[in-house]
């Protein structure tokens, strides 16, 4: 299993809108690609001093699945 990690940050006043966008548009859009070997995505949120950090972990069965999702330059975010 391969976990691909992504980090994003926003201001506290935008955090709920940002989280909603991820859950209602971005994540369903990823799932709709139907990448063979994609096994889901997890979302983590934590408040920091003056911003909110979001971390996602996308799970894939193989490097081939990662490449199918991300393209030829799959090691680059």
N, C-alpha and C positions, 0 to 999 in steps of 0.2 A: 504494500500500500504506500502511496506517495501523497504527502500533504504539501500543497502549494500555498504559501502564506502571503497575504497582502495586508498592508497597513494603510489606514486613512485617518485623517484628523479633521475636525471641524470645531467651530465655536459652540459653546454650550447651548446657545439659543437656537442653533440649527440642527442639533443632534437628533431630535425626534424626527424631523423631516428627512434627514439623511438616512436614518435607520429605516424609515418607512419606504424610501426610494429603493434601498437595497432589497428589502423583503418583498416589495410588490412589483418591481420592474426589473431590477438587475438580476436577482437570483432566478426568477422564472424565465428570463431571457436566456440565461446560461443553460438551464435545464431543457429549454425547448430546442437547443442545438442537438440534443440526443447523441452526445459523444459516447461512443462505446467505451466502457471502462470508467466513466465518470460516476462517482459514488456519493455525491452530495457535497454540501457546503455548511460550515458552521460559522456563526457570527458571535463575536465577543465585543463588548463595549465597556470602556472604563473611563471614568472622569479623571482628568489630570488638573493641574493648577488653573490654566486658562483655556483649556480645550478638552475635547472628548476624543479619545482614540477608538477607532474601530479596527478590529483584526478579523480577517476571514481566513479560514482554512478550507481549501477545496481538496477533496479526496479523489484520487485516481488509482486504478488498478496497476497501471504500467506507465513507463515513459512514453510509449507509443500513444496512449490515451492523452497524456499531457500535450504531446506534440500535435495531435489531432485538434485539441482545443486551442492551443496557443499559436500554432504555426511553426514554421521551420526554425525560427529563432526562439524556441520555447524556453531556453534558459534565461532569457532576458525578460524582465517584468514589463 
